[in-house]
Amino acid sequence: MKDIIETLERWTGEGASVALGSVVERIGSAPRDPGAALAVSSKREVAGGVTGGCVEPAVIREANEVLGGSRGRLVYYGLDDEDGFDVGLTCGGRIAVAVYRLDPALVPTIADAVRTDRPIAVTLKLDDTNFGEQAIYAGETGFDGAVSEAARSLLEIGESAIVETSEGEKIFVESYAPRPNMYVFGASDHVAALVPVAKMLGYRVTVCDPRKAFVTRERFPDADELSHEWPNDFLERAPVDARTAIIMMTHDIKFDRPALKLALRSEAGFIGAIGSEKTRADRNAKLREDGIGDADLARLHAPVGIQIGARTPEEVAVTIAAQLIEANVIARAKRIGSISRATVLS
């Protein structure tokens, strides 16, 4: 729903009723993660999507029935039988879509949280007796203990999932986590190519380089923040968590060594650095002198980017983006697994 929240804000502001089809569970090779949503207004407008188009017509029909007064429901789509290709996922996966009437009173709060990068979670009840009831979790009390704990955990990792209360009630928790931070050090043409790609991946991007003449808004118009600090000074004050990406594009030991020493001792989920084979060997030797062990050095993607022979700044940016996606998929599976299976069902 996050991707279409501005449209929902406009529709509800104009007085339209809205039905949503939200992906709450994905099994196998399905195109969209939990939280993807398709919206239909009482004016017959449509926004968003739950797959790549293969089940959208069926979800629109369900949404129109809800707008016409039918109860919300949980609908499964997939290739489970011979009729799978009629309405299903040709990729072979299976998704559960909750179709329900959106509570318009929640939309302004959600929209404001998205605009200001403020973490909140929206809960959706999935049991027959109260299907479709929605509420917002933003740290305050009022939810079952399991739901509150799951909401906090899911917000921390930026994921959405079905959870179960102590009474056995199933609730979908949709996480609206702030954008993860990417800190890129070095003001090169490669960084200029990387910034817009990282923005498309959903990062809040900061470009940092103490050489003020190189770090300008003209060179990096898409960056969220520009800094003229030394990399290690910047990292000493910058917030870093498991979703943070730190990328050294300087290949200069006086920049890399102190910054990577801090980065490799942090919780950053992705740490990368460019540099030739000789540069990497010298840098690793210096980091070992600083007390960085082999286990921490193994976290360093160096040279950063998938090695496919990329040459231009744009090509290198694509390889870094691909490596980030790969690393995030692996980390996501580990983070979801870290939340108790007794609480999280999907």
N, C-alpha and C positions, 0 to 999 in steps of 0.2 A: 504493500500500500504506500510505502514511502515514496516510490517513484511517481505516483499520481496524486500526491496529497494536495498540490496546488489546484489541480482540477477539481478534486472533491471539495476543497474549500470554496471554490467559485460556485459549483453546483448547489451545495447546501446553502450558501449565502444568497442564492437566487430563489431559495425556497423549494428546490427540487428534492424529491425522495430518491434515495440511492440504495441499490442492492449490490453487494459485493460477492464475488467468488474468490476466496482466498485459498491458496495452496497451504495445507496444514501438515502434510506428510508426503514424502517422496520415497519411492522404493525402486531401486534399480536405476536405469539410465533415463531419467526424465530431464527435460530442458531447464526447468526453473526450480529454485529452492523454496522451502517454506517461507511464506511471507509475500510471495508474488501474488498479485491480485488483478482481477478484471472487474471493472465497475460499470454498471448500467444505471442511467438516471431515468426518472419518470418522464423525461422529455425524449427518451429513446436515444440518448447520447451514450457512447461507449468509450472507455479509456482503459489502458493497461492490457495485461495478458497473463495467462497462466501456463502457456506452453509456447510453441512457436506458431500457433494457429490451428493445430490439429483438433483440439477439443473446444476451442473458443465458441463456436456456434452452439454447442450443447450447453455450455455454461451460461451463455446469454439467454437461452430459452429458460433455464432454471431461474435465472435472476429476474426475468420478466414475470414468471409465475409468483415469485416472492413479492415483487412490487404489486402484483394483482391481488395479494392477500393470502397467499399460501404460506405455510410455516417454513422456516429455514430448515436446511437438511445438509447432511454430509454425503457427498457423491464421489464415487471412485471411478477413475478412468484408467484404462490400460489394456494391454493385449493378453487377456486371460482366457479368451475363448475364440471360436471361429468368427465371431462378429467383431473382433477387436479392431479391424481396419475400418469399420463403419464409423465408430466414434471411439477413438483410442489414440494411443501413442505408438506411432510406427517405429520409434526407437526401441520399443520393447519394455519401457518402464511402466510405472504405475504411480498415480498421484491421488491423494484424497483432497477434495475441494469442499470447503465449507461455504455454502451459499446462504446469505442472511441479509437482513436490512441493516444498513449502517446507522448507528446512533449519531445524529448530527451534532449533538452537544459536545461530543468528544473531538470533533474535527479541528476547531481552533487551537486547542491545547496541543494536539499532535502536530499541526502545521507550525506552530511557534517553536516547538521542540526541534523539529527538523531544521528550521531556519537558523536557530541559535546553537545547533550541535549540543543540545541538552539531552541526556539519556532518560528515556522513559520506556515502559513496556505497556502494550495493550493486551488485555486478556479477553479471550472469547470462549464462552462455555459451549461444550460440544455434546452434552447429555440431552436426551430427548425432552426431559421435563423443562429445561430452561435454555434450550439451544438458541444461540445467537446473542445472549446477553453479553455486553461488553463493559469493560472498566479500564481505568488507567492506573498503572503502578508507577510511582515515581519516588519510592522510598518510604512513603507513609505506611502506616499500619492499616489493617482492615481486610487483609487476605489471609487465607489459610497459611499456616507456617510453611508447608511444603511449596506452595505457590510463591510466597514471598522469597524464599531462599532460591528457588529455581529462577525466578525473575531476575534476582540480583546476579546469579551465576551466568545466565544467558546474556544479560546486558554487558557483563565484563568481557565476554568473548564475542559479542556481536552476532549471536545466533538466535533463531526462533525454533520452537519445538513444542510438542504436546507434553504436558505434565499431568500428574495425577495427585489429587488432594488426599489427605488421610482418610477421607470418607469414600474414596474411590471415584470421585468426580473427575472427568477428563476436561482439561482446559488447555487451549492453545495460547501460548505466550509469544507474542510478536515483539521482537526486540528492535527498538529504535536507538541503536548505539551511535555515539558521535563518530564522525569519520576518523579512521585511523590516521596517525601522523606518519608522513614520510619526510625524513631529513636528508637532503642531498647536499654534499659538500664538494665545492668546486664550481666555478662559473664558466664552464666550457660549452662548446657547441653541442656536445653529447648531452649535457644537462639540459640545455634549451630544448632538445628533442625529447628528452625523457619526461619533462614536467607535464605537458598536455596529455601524454599517454597515462601517466600516473593519476592525473585528475580524472580521466575516463574510468579508471579502475576504482575510483571512490576515495582516493587519499586526499588528505589535507597536506599540501606540499610546501615545505620551506626550503629555500635555496640559501646556503650559507657559504661565504667566502670573505676573508678579511680584506681582499683587494677591492676597494669601493668602486673603482672605475669599471670593474667588470660586472658588478651586481647592481643592475639597474632595472627599473620597471620596463624600459623599452626592450631589453633583452629577454626578460622573463615575465611577459604580461599575464601569464596564467598562474603564476605562483601565488599562493595564499599569503606568504610572508617572505620577506627578504631580510637577511641578517649579514652584518659586516664583522661579526665576531670571529675569533679563532674557533675552529671546530670543537676543541675540548672545552673552551669556555662556554660555548653554546650548549653542549651536551650536559654540562654540570647543572644547568638550570632548566633544561627542556624536559617536559613530561615524557616518560618512556614506559610503555607497557608491552604486553605480549603481542599486541597488534601493530606495534611500531616497526617501520622499516628505516634502516640507517644505511646510506649508500655513499661510500667514499669514492669520488671521481677525480681526486687530485693527483694520485700516484706520486706524492711527494712525502718523504718520510717525516719531515718536520710537521706536516699536517696530520698524516695518517697515524703515526705512532701514539701520540697522546689521546687522540680521539677514539681510536680502535681499542685502546686499553680500557677506556670508560665503556664503550659500546659492548665489548665482550664480557664485561662484568655486570651488564644490565639485563633486564627482562626482554629486550627487543626481540621480536619474533623473526626478523630478517636483517642480516648484516652482510653487506657486500662491498667489494672494493676492486677497482681496476688495477692494472699493473702488469708489466712483463714478468716472465719467469724469474729473472734476476731480482726485480723489484720485490716480488712476492717472497722470495727466499730471504732477502735482506730484512724485509719487514717482519717476517715470522721470527727471525733470529732475535731482533730487537724486542719483539713482544714477549718472547720467552724470557729475555733478560728482565723484563718488567713483571715477571711472575705469572704470565698467562700460560696455562697448561694446554696440553694437546686436546683435551676435551672441549675447551672453550675455542681453541683455534679451529676445531672441526665445524664450529657454527658459522665460520666465515666463508661466504661464497666468493671465491677468488680464483680466477678472474670472474667478476660478476657477469651474469647473463649466460644463457645457454650457448654453448660454443658450437655454432653452425657456420662459422666463416663470415659473420657480419662485418661490414667495413664502414659504411656511412654512419653518421650519428643517428639517423632515423632507424637504420637496421639494428644498431646496437640497442636502442631504446626498446624495440620490439622484443629482443632476446631477454632483456632485463624484465620486461613485463611478463613474459612467458615463465621465467624462473620464479617470479613473485607469485604468480597464480599457482604454480606447482607446489611451492612451499606452503602457501596458504591452505591449499586443499589438504595436505598432510597434517598441518597444524590444526585445522578445523576438526578433522576426525579425532585427533587426540583430545582436543578440548571438550568436544561433545561427550567423549567417553569418560572424561573426568567427572562429569555430573552423574550423581547416583542413578543407576538403572531403576531403582525403586521409585524414583521421582520422574525421570524423563523417559518417555515411551517412544520417541521417534528421533 
